């Protein structure tokens, strides 16, 4: 799981049958201050109606992604599961 910022949309006229009705977004990893960790975009399936510029939580690979979709054959590695409103870090 990682924090990211949505950097763009992907539009496709043809999709795998398990992806129909779902939006694909480009996401870059960020740290807790909102700074980009690297400049690599990842393609993520959007489950929460996120938009460009939103901070999001992304689940990466593994059974969690397949369980959320309910299909073991869905070709998905990364999925946006939350839009982040605020981050609060309590240092002791």
Buried (B, 14 or more C-beta within 10 A) or exposed (E): EBBBBBBEEEEEEEEEEBBEEBBBBBBBBBEEEEEEEEEEBBEBBBBEEBEEEBBBBBBBEEEEBBEBBEBEEBEBBBBBBBBBEEEEEEEE
